[in-house]
């Protein structure tokens, strides 16, 4: 219900921007439609306003955020419209909650001088996140002959010309940062410590440490997640995922239950006993960006000593596909649809790991009794940036029935939902698919087209061509 409400809000906000396209001539209107991702229509079919309305009505919900981003990128929105659209789009990525008290206590602790080392860079950053001047300000200034009031001028005066007039808390108050959405405030903090504002790595790290002292109590922190122009890049993330850390061993694509023993228990150094072809073990450090197909293929090429990239790609895909259960067309179709939909883009997107072992116990569930680990394997696992883990499960009738599907089995269902709760408490996101909706390859492709677009948008995974 909330997602539907957010989508309705986004359509209304985007619609308010789209109507501005009717200022364009009939002859160039289709060019503007194509630029923002809307369907074109012949110039002779109605007025410009009717053509704009008809084109926007044909935009499906799945394409709405793409149209929104294109409108913003091409400068069609006012500052207020841009912020409204951004707030809805950013909220879809489930940003960590940043309580008002945490924000205010953080602002009180900051020395404003540490933030404003470069006036033009700092003001440019503020203008990306906050309304510093009314759209009509230049016209009003020209009409009255003197500059009128604006937040931009107040900041220039009280922060830069007269240092000490405002504290960091006062600046945050005037910006509206204490009442802003969680996603906007998170991006604001990320921008404050970025190299765009602070061209000094030591200054970046000192400010990050200072901010983290105050926000960690809210189970969030600025964490180094990469580099940008040779400087560290920091992202605000939930520390509730910190327990995930980075996988030390990923045991996947298993044909049978692995036979495992520890070579060195202190270092978590495991050994697969028996036929090593029965499962794959990825034992390299997982990058900050998660695990992409490109990373897995490089590992596969090295371990299998395959010199040719195309051969490595084909043989890896074949090996992963071979582990999928023969009695589950749904799992096979989901795996195939994932790669069909993404095509060559899959190289720089999360790799879809099949048949991944979550728990391993040398004893059976019957032997272990009430202390048994309920879910041993995951159908599919995606390792995303910032420690995010996505589980995809395909549910056939065996998940909630007995006697070959003839009778419901409430005990089986209870075990399944209990295992889901356990995964979610460990920081995994679980998405379930009914086997019937994946039984036909064509239906699976249509479903994955919509699902992957929404999934990557929510978790801010760029699905552009590498």
N, C-alpha and C positions, 0 to 999 in steps of 0.2 A: 504493500500500500504506500509506504514512504517513497519507494523508488518511483512509483507511478506519479505520485504528487510532485516529486522533484522534476520528473520529465515534463509534466504539464507546466510547471513554473518555467523551465528552460525554454519550452516552445513559446510561451508568452513573451519572455525576455528577448529571445532571438527574433520573434515576429515584430517586436517594436523597432528593431534595428533594420530588418529586411524592408520595411515600408519606405525607408529612406532611399532605396534603390530606384523608386519611381522618379527621382530627380534626374536620372540618366536618360539619354535619348532612346527612342525606340530602336534605332539602328545598332546601338551598342549594348542594349540591355541583355541580350543573350550572352555576350562576352562576359558581362559582370556575373550572370548566373553561373557560367562555367567556372569562373574564378573562385566563387564561394562554394561550389559543389551542389547547386540547385539545378533541376531539370530545365532545359530551354523550351521555348515555345515560339511559334511564328509571330512576327510583328503585327500581322493583320488581325490577330485574334484578340480583340478588345483593347481597352485603354492600357496605359502603362501600369496603373494601379491594379487593374484586373489581372494583367500578366504576372505581376509580382505576387499577388495573392494566390493565383493558380499554381505558380511554380513552387511557392513555399508549402502549399497544401499537399503537394506530391512528395515532399521530403519525409521519408519514414523516420520513426524514432531512432532507429539504429544509426542513421546518418546525421542526426541532429547535432551531436557534439562536434562533428567534423565541419559542418556548416558554420557553427558558432565560432570555432577557432579561425576559420578562414575569414569570417567577417571582421574579427578582431585584428587579424594579421594585415588586412587590407585597409584598416583605419575607418571603417564605416560607422563604428559605435562612438558615442560620446564617452567621456571618462566615467560618468555614473553608470551608463549602460554596460561598459566594459567590466566594471567592478561587479555589477549584479550578475552578469553571465559567468565571470570567473568564480564567484562564490559558489554558484551551483555546480559548475564543472569540478572545481577543486574538492567540494564536499563529497563527491562520488568516490574519491580515493580513500575514504574513511580516515581522515587525519586524526592524530592523537588529540585527546581532549586536553586543553590548556586552561585550567581554572582562572577566574578573574583575580583571585588572591595571589596565585603564583605569578601572574603577569605584573601585578602592581608591585609585589615585593621584589621581583626581578628588576623592574624599572628603577626602584628606589636604590638598588645596590649598584647601578651602573654609573660610571663617571662619563658624562656627556662628551668630555674632551677625547675619550678613547674611541668614540664613534665617528667623529667629524673631522678626521685628519685631512680630508680632501673635500672642499665645499662642493665643487661641481659634481663629483661622483656621488657624494652623499645625497644631494638634492635630486640628482637623476634617479637614484634608487628610490627615494621617497615618492617621486611622481609615478612610479610604477605600481605602487600599492595604495596610495591615498589620494584623495581629491584635494589638491593644493590651491586650486583657483577655479572659479566658476567659468564655464565655457564662454560666457558673455563678457568676461572681465575686460578684454582688450577693447571691445566696442564701447563699454561703459566708461572706460578710462578716456577714450577719445571723445566721447560725447560731453563729459563733464570737464575735460581738460586737465584733470589731476588724477593721480593713481588712487583707486579706491581700496578698501580693505580686502585682504586675502590672506589665507593661511601661509602661502608661499612668502609673502612679504613679512609676515610676523616672524616666521622662522629665520629669514635672512637677518632681521633686526635683532631678535632676542637670543638667537643661538650663535650667529657669526659676528655681527657688528658689535654686539654687547654681550660677550661671553659672561655667563653667570646669571643672566636674567632668568633663564629657564634651566631646570634640571632635566635629567632624562625622563623622570616621571611626568614633568610638565609637558615635555614634547610628546610623549606617548598619549597623554590625556588629550591634547589638542588634535592629534592625528586621528583619534577615535580608536586607538589600538586596543584599549581595554574592552571595548564592546564588539570588536571585529570577530568574524568567524574564526574557528580554530585553524583552518587551512590558510587563511590570509595571514594570521599572526605567525604561524609556523614559517611560512615563506619569507615574511618580514625578518624574522630572526636569522634565517639562513642567508638572506641578502646582507644583513648587517655585518656578518663575519666573512663574507665572500671577498675574493680578490678584486672584484669589481669596485669595492669600497675601500678595502684595506690592502694596499700593495706592499704588504710586509707579512711574511709567514709567521714570524714570532708574535706580531701584534694579533694576527688571526687566532693563534693558539691560546694566547693569554685571555682574549675575550671569550673564546669558546669555553675555557676552563671556568671563567667567572660566571658565565651564563649557566653552565651545567651544575654548578654548586646550588643554584636556586631551583632549577626545573626538575632535577632528578627525583625530588620528593613527590612530583606528580607523575612518576614513572615514564619520563621522557628525557631525552638528552640529544645534544648535537653530536653526531658521530661522523668521523671521516669516512667518506664513501667513494672517494676517487680524487682525481686531479683535474684542474682546469687551467690551461695556460702555464703549467708548471707549478701552480699553487694548489694547496689542498682544498678540496670541496667538502663542505659539511652539510649533513641532512638531519633534520629533526625526526627522530624515530622513537617508537615506544620501546622502553626497556623491558616490557613484558615479554618481548621476543628474545631478550638477551640470553635466556636459558638455552635457546636453540644453538647459539654459537655457530661454528662452521662444522659441517659434517666431517668426521675423521675418516670414515669408510662408508661408501655407498654400495650396498650389495643389491644388485638388480638384475633384471632379465633372467631370472632363475627358472630353470626347467624342473628342478626338484628342490626339496628342502636342503639347504647347504649343510655340509658337515664341517663345523668350524672348531678350531681350537686356538688358544692364545699362545703365541710364541713368546710374547713379553707382555704380561698383564699390566705392568706399571705404565707402559707406553701405548697401551691399546693396540698392540701389534698382533694382528690376527693372521691365521693361516687357514686356507681352504684345503681340507683334506679330501682326497678322492679326485674325481674328474673335474678339472678346473673349467671345462667347457659347460658345466651345468649352470654356472652363474658368472656374472661379471662383477668385478670389484673395482670401483673408481677410488683410488687412494691418494689423489693429488689434492692440494688445498683448493677449496672452493673460492673462486674470486669474489670480490665485493659486489660485482654485478650479477651474482648468481651463477648458475651453470647453463651455458648456452650450447647449442648443437656444435658450434665451432670448437668449444673447449673439449667436448666429449670426443669429437672426431679427431682432434689433435692427439688426445690420449690414446685412442684406438689405433691411429696410424703408427704411433711410437711402439705400443705394446705388441701389435701384430706385424710390425716392420713392413708396412705397405707404403711404397714410395709415391704412388699415384693418388691424387686427391679424389678423383672421380671414383676410382675403385674402392677407396676407403669409405666414401660416403655410401655407396651402394651396399657394400658388405656389412657396414654397421647397421644400416636400416634393416637389411635382411636378418641380421642376428637379433635385433630387438624385436622384430615382428615374429620371429620363430618362437619366442617364449610365451606369446599370447595364447590363452586357452582355446583349444580347438572347438570347445562346446560353447564359446561365447562370441558369436558374430558381432555383438554389440561392442565388445572391447576391441576387436579387430577393426571394426568400422570407425570407432572413435580415433584410434591410432592413425588409420589411413586418412581420415578427414582432417586431422590436425595438420598433417604434412601437405595435403592437397590444398587446403585453404591458405596456408602460409607460403607455400612454394619456396622460392630461393630466399625469401626473407627469414626463413627458419634458422639460417646460419647464425644470426645475431639476436635470436630470441630464445627464451628458455627451452631447453630440450625436454621432451616428454619422456620421462623414464618409466618403463613398464615393470610391473611385478617387483616392487621394491620392498625389501625386508625392513620392517620397523622394529620388531622384537625378534629375538632368537632365544629359544630355550631347548636344551637337549631332551627335555622330557615332553611328553604329549600333554594336551589339556586334561585328559582323563587322569594321567598320573599326577599332574600338578594340583588338580582340585580347585578350590575356590580362589587360590592365589594365581591361577593361570592368567597369562597375558592374552587378552581377548582378541586383539587383531595382530596377526603375525605379519601379514603382507598388505601393501597398498596396491590397488590396481595401477594407478599412475601417480607420479610425483613431479611437481615443477618446483625448482629452486630459484626464487626471484631475488632481486637486490634487497639489501638491508635485512637479510635473515628471514625473509618471508617464504613460507612453504605452503604450496597449494596441493591438495590431494583431490584427485578425481576418481570417483567410484562408480562402477556400472553395476546396477542392482538387477539381478534376475530373480525369478520366483524362489530360488533356493535360499534367498536371504531372509524370507519371512514365511516359508511354507515347509511342510514335510510330506512324506509319502509321495514324492515326485510331483509336488505342486498341488496335490489334491486337498490338503487341509492347511489352514493357517497355523503358524507356529509362533505364539506370542513370546516364547522364551528366546527364540532366535532373533526376533525383532528387538527384544530388550537388550540382548548382547550387542547388537549392531549400534543402537543409539547410545549405549554406555561407552562403547569404543569411540564413537564420534565425540562424545563429551570429553573423553580423555585426550583425544587429539587436539581439540580446541583449547583445552586448558594448557597444553604444551606449546600453543602458539601456531598450530596448523589451521588453515582454512579448508573446510571439506565441502566439496560440491558433488552431489549425487545425481546420476542419470538413470532413468528407467531403461531396462534393456530394450523394451518395445520401441522407444523413440530413436534407437540407434540400429535397429534390426536391418533396415535398408540403407545401403551406402549413400544413396542420394539424400535421404532424410538426415543422415548423420552429417553430411557436408553442410546442409542448410542450417542445421542446429549449431554446428561448430562455428560457422561464419558469424552468427549473431553472438554466440557465447564468448568467443575469443575477442571480438571487438569490445564487448562490455568488460571482460576480465582484464584485458591489457589497459583499458582506459581507467578502470578503478585502481589498479595497482601501478599506474603511471609507467607502463612498459611501452617504449616506442616501437611501433610495428612498421615503421617506414622501411623502405628498401635500403639495405646496407650499402 
